[in-house]
Amino acid sequence: MTQNSLFRQCLADIPEEQKAEFELSFGIAERICEILKARNLTQKDFARQLHKRESEISKWLTGRHNFTVQTIARIEAALGCKLIQVAQ
């Protein structure tokens, strides 16, 4: 019981902005994984498409990578689909 309350306290102490950042990063990583799976592409295949090392793609897919707009645009172009939608 002590561990659960400690965990809840740790979560409560994380600033909302940081929680939102984590949520976006994990969401993008999950979306990439879904697309790769649907297309039967491996991390290695994806890395080749983007001219990246497989280890870098692996880091991206953990959800802890800080994606730039440029990187998102390159990924969308390589995959031929949108990762995120911007409201009009």
N, C-alpha and C positions, 0 to 999 in steps of 0.2 A: 504494500500500500504506500509506503514511503517513496518508493521509486516512481510510482505513478504520479504522485503529487509533485515530486521534484521535476519530472518530465513536463507536466502541465505548467509549472512555474517557469521553466526554461522557455517553453513555447510562448508564454504570455509576455516574457521579457524581450522577445524579438520585435523590433519596430515594424509597424505595418508596411512601410515602404520596402523593407527587406523581405518580408513575407511575400509581397506582390512580385518582387524581382525573382524570387525562387519559383513562384508559381508560373511565371511567364517562361523562365528558362526550362523548367521541367515540362511544361506544356509543349514547347517547341521541340524538345528532344523526343517526347512521346509521339508527336506528329511525324517527325522524321522516321522514327522506328516503324510506325504504322505503314508509311508509304514504302519504305524499303521492304517490309514483309509482304505487302500486297503485290509488289513487283518482283518478288523473289531475288532481291539484290542483297548482297552481303556488304558488310562494312568495307571490305577490301574493294568491291566493285564501286561503291560510292566514293571511296577515297581516290580511286583512279579517275573517276569522272571529274572530280574537283581538283585534281593534281595536288592532293594532300597525302600525308602519311596516314596509314591506318590508325596509328596511335592517337593522332589528333582527332580523327573521327570518333574514336572510342571515347575520348574525353568529352566531346560534344554530346554524345548520347547518354552520358551519365546525368545530364541535366544541370551540371554545375558550371557550364561554360557561359560566359557573358557574350551572347551573340550581338554583333554589331548589325546595323541596317545593311551594310555592304555584304556581310556574310550571309544574312538571310536572303538577300536578293540573288546572290550567287547560287545558294542552295535551291531556291525556287526555280531559277533558270535551268539548273542541272536536272531537277526532278520534273520540271514541266508542270508544276502546280503550286498553288499558294500554301504557305505555312500559316500565315496570319492574315486576318482581314481587318482593314481599317474602315471605320464607319464613314460613310459619305456625308 
